[in-house]
C-alpha cells in the first residue's frame, strides 16, 4: 500500500477555472484521462488541497481532480469571502464535473471537506458513484461550540486557558466570538495575531498526542497570517450557510450510494457522534472507527484506512 510519506504523483494538467462572481479556482488533474473519476475536497474551510492528498488515488486507475476552493490556496482572489458560501462551493463542484464530462464521481472529503461532500451528494446524488468521508462535520453551531470551547475547556483546560488569556480582558467573556470578530477584521494587525493563535490552538486540538500543548501568553505578532482561521471565521459567523440540521435531515437522499466514513475515536474537533448519526440514516454506508487517534489525516492509520476505502469504493478487490 502507498505510504503517506511517499512522493506524491505530479498533476498531468492544471487549469484556472472561471466559476463566476469574480472567482477563479485552481483545479489539477492527477492520474490518467479515462480513469475512474474522483474528486478530493479539502478541509478548513480555507486550507487548500495538499500534494499529499494525491496519494489517495492510484495514478494508474484514477482520473482524480483536486482543487482549491474559493479564496483558498492558489485560487483567486485569495481569501475573498464575497460570494463564498456552501451553496457557491456546491455549484463549483458541479461546474468541475461538467467541465471534465464526468457522469459520476467518487468524492472524498475530510472535516469541512466531509461537510461539502455531503452537501453536494444530497443535492446531486445522481452524480455520485461513492463517498468517502473522514471526520464528519455537519456545520452546526453546536459542533463549533464543542470544538473550540467545550471540548478544550473539559479535556485540554491548560490549552484553553492560554487561548482565552491571550485576549484583552474585556473580550474574555465570549472568547469564541471575540476571535471570530478579530479574524473578520480587515486590518492585518488585528486579524494576523488572532489567526496565528487560532491556528496553533486548532492544530494542537487536532492531534491525539500533540508535541506542543501550550500557546503564547499574548497574541503572536510575528509570522505569516495562516489562511484557514480567516475563512473558518467567515463560515462560522454565517453558520456555514446551512439551516439547522440540514445535512443530517438530508441524509436520506444518499440512499444506496456506497460509502465509508473513517472516524478517529478520540477526535476532539469532529467527535464520532456526527459520523454515527449520519451512518444510521445512510443505508449504503460503513462506519470505520480508527482507535487511538484524533482528528488529523496524518494521525497513525488514518491515511491507510482511507486508502483502503478508496480502493474498495472504486471496485478494487
N, C-alpha and C positions, 0 to 999 in steps of 0.2 A: 504493500500500500504506500502511496505517496506520503512523504513526511511533510509536516507543516514548515519544516526548516529547509526543504528542498528549494532549488532555484525555480521561481515561477516561470511558466511559459510566457513568451512575448506576444502581444497582440499582433494579428496579421493585418489589421486595419483599424483605423480610428477616424471619427468624424465629429465635428461640432454641429449638433442638430438644432435647428431653429424650432423652438416649441411655442413661440408666440409670447406676448406680454413683455417683450424685450429680453427674454431669457434664451440663452444658448446653452445646451448641455453637452458635456463631453461623453462620448459613447465609444467603447472599444470592443473589438471582436477577438475572441480567443478560440483556438481550436481549428476547425475547418468548416468551410461552407458545405452545406449538405449534411452536416452532423445533426445531432439531437439538439433542438432549440432549447436554450436555457437562459435564464436571466437572474442576475445577482442584485439584491437590494441592500445597500449598506445601511449602517445604523446612524445613530446620532439623535435627531437629525443633524446633518452638517459634517459628518466625519469624512465622507468621500470614500470611493472604492480604493482598496489597497491591493498592491501587487500580490500579496499572499492569498487573497481571495480567489485568484485564478486557479490555485492548486486544487480546488474542489472539483474541477472539471477536467477529465481526461481529454487532452487535445486531439487524440485520435478518434474520439467518439462524439464530442460535443461541438456545437456552434454556440458558444457561450457569449452573452452580452453583459458587460459590466459598464455602469455609467455613474457619473457624479450628479446627484440630484440638484435641483435649482439652488443656486447660491453656494454650492459646496465644491470643494476640490478644484478641478480645472474648469468647471462651468463658469459662465459669465452672465451677469455681473456677480462678482464674488461677494458673498454674504448679503445679497439682496433679499429682503423679506417681502417686498411688494409682489403681489401675485404669486405667493409662495404658500400654498395650502396643501392639505392632504388631497383634496379634490384635483388641484393642479398637477400633483405628482402622479395620481392615478391616470389622469389624461396623458401625461408624458409617457407612462409605461405603455399605454395603448398606442400612442404615436410611434414608439420604438417598435412595437410588434408589427404594425402595418408597414413601417419603413423597411423592415427586413423580410416582410412577406411570410411571417410565421403564422400558421393556423392556430397552433397551441404552443405553450412554453412550459417547461419545468421552472418553477420560481423558487428561489432560495433567498431567505432573509432572516436576519437575527436582530433581536431587540427592536429598535424602531423599524428596522427592515422587516420584521415579522408583522408589525402593525400595518405597514404599507402593503405587504404581500396579502394580508387578509382583506384589506380594503379593496385591492384590485380584484382578488379572486371572488369576493362577494358581489362585485359589480359586473365582472366579466367571467363567470365560471366556465363558460363555453370555450374560453381561450386558454384554459389552464390544464396542462396534462398531469401535473403533480405539484405538490407543495412541500417544501422542507422549511420548517420554522425552528429557530433557535431562540431560547429565552423570550417567551411570548410576552408582549406588552400590548395592552388593549387601549392605551391612550386615555385613561381615565384620570380625573383629578385625584382620586383615592390612591392610585398607584404612584403618582408623583409624590404625594404626601408621605406615603410609605418609604419610597426610595430615598428621599432627600431630608426627611425629618424623623419619622417614627422608627424606621429600621436602624439608622445610625444612633439615634437617641438611646435605643434599648441595647443594641448589640455592639456599637463602637462609640460609647459615650465620650471617650477622650478625644476621638477624632471630631465628633460633632461639636464638642466644646470649643475646639480650635476653630472650626468653621464659623461658629457664631461669634466668638470673641474677636475675630479679625474685623468685624464690622464696627462702625461707631456705635456707642452705647445706645443712642437714640433709635437705632434700626434693629436692635436685637429682639424686640418683642415678636416680630414675624420675620425671621431671617430668610425664609424661602422667598417671600415676597420682596424683601429688600434686595436680595441678589438678582432676582429677575428684573426689577426696576433698574438696577445698575447695568445689567447686561444689555438692556434695551436702550441705554443712553448712548447717543451717537458720539459723545465726547470720548476719544480713546483713553484719556487719562482717568475716566470713571469706569469705562467698560473693561479696559485691559486688566487692571488688578483683580477685579471681580472674576473675570474669565479665567485667569491663571489659578486663582484659589479654587474655583468651582471645578476646573479640570482635574486638579490633583485630588480633590475630595472624591469626585466620581470615579476616577481611576483606582483609587485605593479601595473604594467600596466594591469595585468590580472583581477583585481578586480574593480567593478564599484565604490565602496566606500572603498578604502584601508585604513587600520588602520595606516600605515606608508606612508608618502608621500615625504620623503626626503631620500637621500643617504649619505653615508660618503663623506667627502670632499676630501679624499685621498683613493686610492685603499686599501681595508682592508687586513691586513697581517695575521690575525689570523683566525683559524677555518678550518673545513673540506672543501675540494675542491668539490663544487657541480658538479655532472657529466653532467647534461643536457647542460650547456653552452659549454662545451668542444665538445660534439657530435654535437650540433647545429652548432658550428663554422665549423666543418668538412663538414657538409651538405651545409651550406650557401656558403662556399668557392667553392663548386662544383655545385652551382645552383640546389641542391637537386637531382642531376643526372637525370634531366628531360630536355627535349627540351622545348624551349619557347612555352607556350600554350598547351603542350602535353595533360594534363589531361582534360582541357576544350574541346579541339578538339576531344578527345576520348570518350566524354560523351555519344555520340550516341550509343556506344556499350553497354551501360547499358540497353537500350531498355525498356522492360516491367518488369525488376527486381523491385519488390516492395521496396520502400524506404521512409525514413523520414529523413529530415535534421532539427536538433534542433539548433537554432542560437540565441545567445544573441543580443538584439537590439543595445547595446552600447559596443560591443566587439571591443576594440582598436587593439588587436593583429591580429584578424581574422575578419574583419568587414563584414557585411552582403552581400556585393556586390558579393563575390565569391560564396556564397551559392545561391544567386538569379540567377546568371548566370548558374550554374550547374543545378538548378531546371528547368530552361527554356529549357534545352537540354535533359532532362531525363523524359520521359512521365510517368514513374511509380512512380515518387517522389512527396512527400508532404512536403512543407516547413513550419515549425512551428517556429515563432519568439517569443522568451520569452522576455516580456517587462521589462525594468528597470534593466537589468543585463549586466555584462561584459562577460569576456572570460571563466573564470574558471568553471569547472564542479560543484564546491561547491557553486556557486552563487545561490541565492534563486530560487527555482522552476525548475532549470535545471535538476537535477537528477530525479525529479518526472516526468518531461516531457519525459526524456529518458526512464525511466522505463515503462511508459505507451506505448511508441513507441515499445519497445522490446516485450511487451506482444501482442500488436496489430500485429506486423510483424510475430509473431510466431503462430498466429491463435487464441489467447485467446480473447473471446468476452468481 
